[in-house]
């Protein structure tokens, strides 16, 4: 069944809410969970759902994303008609770059036309969740819908401000409303539904919508491209996290809309019962990771103190030599030197924490070297003079920073 579906993964956004993590990479390529990239979750969902014709639409500073797709996702045989292929903006429909998700699809209309697929599954590659798309496609066919939207409860784990969905008792979509810029919106009702960037289209209907669309920017595929046609289109909602599908229905979804949301999503993985289960054996998240030696702890060369870590994730190649790590996520090849203390922090690939340094509630970007005795996360005023500090006090040391 999924072989009749062409999948478009939208991965062109910068993700300004994640600055400075997205100064040098798109949001889809931001590291997450100690070894993954954000896009790995969407692509793993495709893999487990049997979707093997996948186009990844890219644009903003896409080199690191393309490299990751090459190294970690070159797993299909194109001679069998299977592929995961990046599609950068090519200006085939004019001289403009992608002006939004709908415009990105419009500019790649020729890829839809030459595909033999009967449905087009459109996915945002910039959110963390697990979902069996095969069941969504099956529900789409059973209903006879022209478009099916995955919807989720606004009060479920990982919620953020997304367009609201109005549906009747039969799950037919009656309206889509963009989120209002109210600084203090009322709490959503228990049964309030929101979009989550997952759409299954009848291909012929989608092409007809593209025929009617003009050039220009758009913000949201549902609000700007689907909502204007709800008076005549047959549109249904598919409830995320239901009993259908093979993945554990944890109902977790997070679009990492800010540094604080990103930090909390990572820290949530360290709970005794995390809201997102990475350990479901038949729904593993694939990624690329270099062939590094195992992580280990060793005594400090000078102090002789044992290296320790408590309730933390340590990726391959990490060495804690006489330092202490508590409630942290450490990516590959991290070094924590003698007497250094790292608490409640996220350290990207190749970070080295010098002797006696102390970090608290930090995100340290790739390859940054923290000098001996440095202290970050203890004096907010001093931190703000040097680094980005989130509203909740997370200190972000950017890539390439030199002390």
C-alpha positions in Angstrom: 0.0 0.0 0.0 2.6 2.7 0.9 4.3 2.1 -2.5 1.5 4.1 -4.1 2.5 7.1 -1.9 5.0 9.8 -2.7 6.4 11.4 0.5 7.6 15.0 0.7 9.5 15.9 3.8 9.6 19.7 4.3 13.0 20.6 5.8 13.7 24.1 4.4 13.1 26.2 7.6 15.8 27.9 9.5 13.9 27.7 12.8 14.6 31.2 14.2 13.3 30.2 17.6 16.3 27.9 18.0 18.9 30.6 17.4 21.9 30.3 17.8 21.6 26.5 17.2 20.3 27.3 13.6 22.9 29.9 12.7 24.9 27.3 10.7 22.3 24.5 10.0 18.6 24.2 9.3 16.2 23.2 12.1 15.9 19.7 10.6 19.6 19.1 11.1 19.8 20.3 14.8 21.3 17.5 17.0 18.9 15.9 19.5 18.9 13.2 22.1 22.7 12.5 22.3 23.1 11.0 18.8 20.2 12.0 16.5 19.3 14.9 14.2 15.7 16.2 14.3 14.9 14.9 10.8 15.8 11.3 11.9 12.4 10.9 13.7 10.4 11.8 10.6 12.5 9.6 8.3 12.5 6.7 10.8 8.7 6.9 10.8 8.8 6.7 7.0 11.1 3.7 7.1 8.9 1.8 9.6 5.8 2.7 7.7 7.1 1.2 4.5 7.4 4.5 2.7 10.3 4.2 0.3 9.9 7.1 -2.1 10.9 10.1 -0.1 11.9 13.6 -1.3 13.4 16.0 1.3 12.8 19.6 0.3 15.7 21.7 1.6 16.9 25.3 1.3 18.5 27.1 4.3 22.2 26.3 4.8 21.5 22.7 3.8 25.0 21.3 3.5 25.0 19.6 6.9 21.6 18.2 6.3 22.6 16.9 2.9 25.7 15.3 4.4 23.6 13.6 7.1 21.2 12.3 4.6 24.0 10.9 2.5 25.9 9.3 5.4 22.9 8.0 7.4 20.0 7.5 5.0 21.5 6.2 1.7 19.8 2.9 2.5 17.4 2.3 -0.4 18.1 0.9 -3.9 17.1 3.3 -6.6 17.1 0.5 -9.2 14.0 -0.8 -7.3 12.3 2.6 -7.4 13.2 3.4 -3.8 14.9 6.6 -2.7 15.5 9.2 -0.1 16.5 12.2 -2.2 17.2 15.8 -1.1 15.6 18.4 -3.4 17.1 21.9 -2.9 15.2 24.9 -4.2 15.9 25.1 -7.9 13.8 28.1 -9.1 11.9 26.0 -11.6 8.8 28.1 -11.2 10.4 31.5 -11.2 13.3 33.4 -9.7 12.2 33.1 -6.1 13.3 30.7 -3.4 10.8 28.7 -1.4 8.3 31.1 0.1 6.8 28.6 2.6 5.7 25.0 2.7 2.9 25.4 0.1 5.2 27.3 -2.2 7.9 24.6 -1.9 5.4 22.0 -3.1 4.2 24.3 -5.9 7.8 24.8 -7.1 8.2 21.0 -7.3 5.0 20.3 -9.0 6.9 18.5 -11.8 8.0 15.8 -9.3 4.4 15.1 -8.4 3.3 15.0 -12.0 5.9 12.4 -13.0 5.2 10.2 -10.1 2.9 7.2 -10.5 1.7 7.6 -6.9 -1.9 8.1 -6.1 -1.4 9.9 -2.8 1.1 12.5 -1.6 2.1 12.4 2.0 3.5 15.8 3.2 5.5 15.8 6.4 7.3 18.5 8.5 10.8 17.3 9.1 11.3 19.6 12.0 9.4 18.0 14.9 10.1 15.1 17.3 7.5 12.3 17.4 6.8 8.7 16.3 3.9 7.8 14.1 2.8 4.9 11.8 2.0 6.8 8.6 0.8 3.6 7.0 -2.3 3.7 9.2 -3.0 7.3 8.3 -2.8 6.4 4.6 -5.2 3.5 5.2 -7.6 5.8 7.0 -7.3 8.3 4.2 -8.4 5.7 1.7 -11.1 4.3 3.8 -12.8 7.7 4.2 -12.5 8.7 0.5 -11.0 12.0 1.6 -9.3 14.4 -0.7 -7.0 15.4 2.2 -6.5 14.0 5.6 -4.8 15.9 8.4 -3.1 14.4 11.4 -4.5 16.2 14.5 -3.5 16.0 18.2 -4.8 17.3 21.5 -3.6 20.7 22.5 -3.1 19.4 26.1 -0.9 16.4 25.2 2.9 16.2 25.8 5.0 18.6 23.8 2.2 20.9 22.9 2.9 24.3 21.4 0.9 26.9 19.6 -0.3 25.4 16.4 -3.3 26.1 14.1 -6.5 24.9 15.7 -8.8 22.4 14.0 -12.6 22.5 14.0 -14.1 19.0 13.3 -17.5 17.4 13.6 -18.3 14.1 15.3 -17.3 12.2 12.2 -13.9 13.8 12.2 -14.6 15.9 9.1 -12.6 19.1 9.1 -14.8 22.2 9.1 -12.3 24.9 9.7 -8.6 25.7 10.4 -7.7 28.8 12.4 -4.2 30.3 12.6 -2.9 30.8 16.2 -3.5 34.4 17.5 -0.6 36.5 18.7 -2.2 37.0 22.1 0.5 37.2 24.7 -1.7 35.4 27.2 -4.1 33.1 25.3 -6.7 31.2 27.3 -5.9 27.6 28.1 -7.2 25.2 25.4 -10.2 23.1 26.1 -9.6 19.5 26.9 -10.9 18.4 23.5 -9.2 21.2 21.5 -7.3 19.8 18.4 -4.3 21.2 16.6 -2.5 20.4 13.4 1.0 18.8 13.5 2.4 19.2 10.0 1.3 15.8 8.6 -1.0 15.7 5.5 -2.1 13.0 3.2 -3.4 14.3 -0.2 -5.2 12.7 -3.1 -2.6 13.6 -5.7 -5.1 14.8 -8.3 -6.8 17.0 -5.8 -3.5 18.5 -4.7 -2.6 19.2 -8.3 -5.9 21.1 -8.8 -5.1 23.2 -5.7 -1.7 24.0 -7.1 -3.4 25.1 -10.4 -5.4 27.7 -8.4 -2.5 28.9 -6.3 -0.4 31.9 -7.2 3.2 32.7 -6.4 4.0 34.2 -3.1 4.9 33.4 0.5 2.8 31.3 2.9 3.2 30.4 6.5 1.2 27.3 7.1 0.1 24.5 4.7 -3.2 23.9 6.5 -4.3 27.5 7.0 -3.1 29.0 3.7 -3.6 26.1 1.3 -6.2 23.8 2.7 -8.6 26.0 4.7 -9.7 28.1 1.6 -11.0 24.8 0.0 -12.9 23.3 3.0 -16.2 24.5 1.6 -15.9 22.1 -1.3 -13.2 19.6 -0.3 -13.7 16.4 1.6 -11.2 16.8 4.5 -10.9 14.5 7.5 -8.8 14.5 10.7 -6.8 11.5 11.8 -6.2 11.4 15.5 -2.5 11.0 16.4 -1.7 8.5 19.1 -4.7 6.4 18.7 -4.9 2.6 18.8 -4.2 2.2 15.1 -0.6 1.6 14.1 2.3 -0.3 15.5 4.1 2.4 17.4 3.6 2.9 21.1 0.8 5.6 21.4 2.7 7.9 23.7 1.1 10.9 21.9 4.3 12.8 22.2 4.9 15.6 19.7 7.2 18.6 20.0 8.1 21.1 17.3 11.1 22.5 19.3 9.7 26.1 18.9 12.2 27.7 21.2 15.5 27.1 23.1 13.5 26.3 26.2 11.3 23.8 24.4 14.4 22.2 22.9 16.1 22.0 26.3 13.1 20.5 28.0 12.5 17.9 25.3 16.1 16.7 25.7 16.0 16.7 29.5 12.7 14.8 29.3 14.6 11.8 27.9 16.3 11.5 31.3 13.2 10.9 33.3 12.6 7.5 34.8 9.6 7.2 32.5 10.3 9.6 29.6 7.4 11.0 27.7 9.1 9.8 24.4 10.1 6.2 24.4 13.3 5.8 22.4 13.6 2.1 23.3 10.7 0.5 21.5 12.6 -2.4 19.9 10.5 -2.5 16.7 10.5 1.2 16.2 14.1 2.3 16.6 15.3 5.7 15.4 18.0 5.4 12.7 20.7 7.9 12.4 24.4 8.3 11.3 27.1 8.0 14.0 30.8 7.8 13.4 32.8 4.7 14.3 34.0 6.0 17.6 35.3 3.9 20.6 32.9 3.2 23.5 32.2 6.0 26.0 34.1 5.5 29.3 35.0 7.0 32.7 38.6 7.0 33.9 40.4 8.5 37.0 41.9 12.0 36.6 45.5 12.1 35.6 46.4 14.5 38.4 43.8 14.0 41.1 43.3 10.3 40.7 39.5 11.0 41.3 37.2 8.6 39.5 35.2 10.0 36.6 31.5 9.7 37.3 28.2 10.2 35.6 24.7 10.2 37.1 21.4 9.8 35.2 22.9 10.9 31.9 23.2 9.9 28.3 26.8 9.4 26.9 27.4 8.9 23.2 30.3 6.9 21.7 33.8 8.4 22.0 33.0 10.4 25.2 35.6 10.2 28.0 35.0 11.5 31.5 38.5 11.7 33.1 38.2 12.6 36.7 35.2 14.9 36.1 31.6 14.6 37.2 28.5 14.6 35.0 25.0 14.8 36.4 21.6 14.8 34.5 23.2 15.6 31.1 23.2 14.6 27.5 26.6 14.3 26.0 27.0 13.7 22.2 30.0 12.0 20.6 33.6 12.7 21.4 32.9 14.9 24.4 35.8 15.2 26.9 35.2 16.2 30.6 38.6 16.8 32.2 39.9 16.4 35.8 37.8 18.2 38.4 35.2 19.6 35.9 31.5 19.5 36.9 28.8 19.4 34.2 25.2 19.6 35.5 21.9 19.6 33.7 23.5 20.5 30.4 23.7 19.4 26.7 27.1 19.1 25.1 27.3 18.7 21.3 29.9 16.7 19.4 33.5 17.3 20.2 33.1 19.6 23.2 35.9 19.6 25.7 35.4 20.9 29.2 38.7 21.9 30.8 40.0 21.0 34.2 38.0 22.5 37.1 35.4 24.1 34.9 31.8 24.1 36.1 28.8 24.2 33.7 25.1 24.4 34.8 22.0 24.5 32.6 23.9 25.0 29.4 23.8 24.0 25.7 27.4 23.9 24.4 27.7 23.9 20.6 29.9 21.6 18.5 33.7 21.6 19.0 33.7 24.4 21.6 36.6 24.1 24.1 35.7 25.3 27.7 38.8 26.7 29.4 40.0 25.4 32.8 38.2 26.9 35.8 35.5 28.6 33.5 32.1 28.9 35.1 28.9 29.2 33.0 25.3 29.2 34.2 25.9 30.8 37.6 25.9 34.5 36.9 23.0 35.4 34.5 24.3 39.0 33.9 27.7 37.8 33.0 26.3 35.0 30.8 24.1 37.5 28.9 27.1 39.6 28.1 28.8 36.7 26.3 26.1 34.3 25.3 22.4 33.8 24.4 20.4 33.1 27.6 16.8 31.8 27.2 13.8 33.2 29.2 14.1 30.1 31.5 17.9 30.6 32.0 19.4 28.1 29.5 22.8 29.4 28.4 23.8 28.7 24.8 27.4 28.8 23.9 27.5 29.1 20.0 29.5 27.2 17.5 33.0 28.6 17.0 33.0 30.6 20.2 36.5 31.4 21.4 37.1 32.2 25.1 
